Amino acid sequence: MELIFLGTGGSVPTRDRGLPSVVLRRGPELVMFDCGECSQRQMMAAKLGFNRKMRIFISHMHGDHVLGLPGLLQSMSFLGRQRKLEVYGPQGIVEFVDSIIKTVPSKIGFPLEVYPMQAGVVLEEREYTVKAAGLDHGIPCFGFALIEKKLGRFDPDKARALKIPEGPLWKRLQLGETVTVGGFSFTPDQVLGPARRGSKITYITDTRPCKTAIEIAKNSTVLVYDCTFDSSKEKRAVEYGHSTAKDAATVAKKACVKSLVLIHISAMYEDAEPLLREARKIFPNVTLAFDMMRLQVRS
């Protein structure tokens, strides 16, 4: 898996930072968290493609997190997307997308499904679960955790020895299914090692520090977290429903995460290194995100 940071700023874009959007590339699938303006341009630059299996999770309905969606939908349609696209978000997301389709003359040339959501399990896939937790931002706002399910490590030598052809059958075995080849049935235990813990990626933006943020981030492999201000602007952070670098590091420490990535950097910071230094005093394994940064995820 790989995280691609398409936009890492907050509220307004700057010369160096676009508005929030982070993509998790998981094999051939893309999972996008938030869709700030010009996200489709960044997707092009990152060569992510527009016809992959893809889901988009919108944290809240402030413009810097959702106004990239109209352009992305039109670009996908213009470039011939055919696969279904799923969008998940808080109350208002369905009306927002409907208004785009009704008022902006264009045709969405692919299946589009939009789901309003609540806290809890949002999506249950064979290989992972996506959970949402309510945050403290002043309007409904959600943090997301993508949690891989425990799967045994696939042994290709064992599969070849059993003359199971490489391809979809290998994937089905890894996912716990029994397959049949030449009249013989093969079970997952014949080709899989012991179950191993998967990765957990948590995305939290636009929130004051809160109990639910710590709970959903618990034991994350990577925590991507709001870092709008430094601690000298703590009162401003509280007023606007954001976190400081100190807050981000404290949440990461309390949640026992493996690594922390700072995002949603205020436009007032032309040089955001002070935010990184402040966070590292509390939680050493921290990275300051920048636009188009790529981060490999290893459990």
ZIHU-V987225 format. One line per field, one symbol per residue. burial: 1 if it has 24 or more other ideal C-beta (glycine too) atoms within 12 Angstrom, else 0. A space follows every 10 residues. Layout:
burial->???
//
This chain:
burial->1111111111 1010001111 1111110011 1111111111 1110010101 0111111111 1111111111 1111111000 1000111111 0010011001 0000000101 0101101000 0110001101 1111111001 1111111100 1001000010 0101000011 1111000010 0000010101 1100000111 1111111111 0111111111 1111111111 1010001001 1111111111 1111101111 1111110010 0101110111 0010011111 111110100
//
